[in-house]
Amino acid sequence: RFIVDWRRFWSPDVSDEQLDARVSQLVPGARVVVKSGHSAHILDVDSRAPVDDVPMDPGLIVSICSDSGIAVVSFGGPGGRKLLCPIEDLEFFDGGDVAPGVRVTVARHVRVPTYGWGGVTPGMVGVVMKVDTDTLTIRFPIHSCWKGKKAEIRRADTQNAKGEGEEKPKLLVEVRVRASYDVRGGILADKVGYGKTATTIALMDITRGMPLPPVPEPDRELFIPAKGTLIIVPSNLFEQWLNELSKFLSDGTPWRGAFYKGWAKIKSWKIFAMGNVKPLTKVKASELADADIVICTYRLLYSPVYQERRDTLAQKESESGLFGGMLATTRGLLAGNGFARSGRKGSDTVSTWSDLEFPLLEQFYWHRVVFDEFHELESFDS
């Protein structure tokens, strides 16, 4: 699964005070005191009984249940008395240091924090969530888990005020959108003789009767749906692939004489093999789309005849370029109102994709594409 995160920032029409108010100082680890006259709803953690003698000294928030709005507060230091306190009955106690719950900001001398700004802006105020040896975790209004070096942070109440007339830094709101895509495919990188070809043929065989995945909506009107697997191989491995297909899909008899005009039907498999471009010039797009396996060489894609056909179907003078021109031609043929010359020679034209003779392999949305020895492409001027 392929996951993409988009992050965008912009300045909201919100004041510093409004943003600061959204970040509560009542966080786990913060020191707090019980507000005067607000002890009626405080309970003992163990007995759940009301507490009459509520401590007046500061306590430490152990945990907070955001759903119920109740905090567990420890009074009297480690191992001290633990009480259940409604959040609204507590107020932050500032000990004068940098500790959880204290409001802080990035020091003015820091140009770029060690771990980056992450959408936080100079002058923005956040609340310390956690203190490690030399690192602070801070909750800012637009970043809930910002990390920064302790030496780069100052208490907000000790940061020197800006001079009169100096422009106030703009605030930023961060919006993150996540989208996931199912991306199938991979690389078989086993050593020679470990069965990469056999594994690929087995995959084609075992998935042959399964329903075809739908063509993604953005491509639906641009590519001809094909049910088969396109295999592209180096010229010197073309015969070897045919032999391997024969070995695993048939009785192992060489297929050299089994093909007529590129086609062979062996044990219900429709296979179209092209050692050169000639068989492709005589085949219709509807036939190719119905093939189980189409196999060709890299050299075919770069042959003068194939490139000339690409120029023709792609309307070489198209402003959108070769590929864009090919997509435009295919879109028209799929809609039934296209115009394309059919075949290599002659002046016959067609308006629908199924009648198109000598289609381009790039016009199809294949069930699967296999590149054998993909690095072979480096030998072509692409």
Helices and strands as residue ranges (DSSP letters): E 2-10, H 16-21, E 31-34, E 43-44, E 59-65, E 70-75, E 81-86, G 87-89, E 90-92, E 103-106, E 126-131, E 135-140, E 143-149, G 150-152, E 153-155, E 173-181, H 196-206, G 217-219, E 224-225, E 229-233, G 235-237, H 238-249, E 263-266, E 269-274, H 278-281, H 285-289, E 293-297, H 298-301, H 304-313, H 321-335, E 340-341, E 349-350, G 353-355, G 361-363, E 364-365, E 368-371, G 374-379
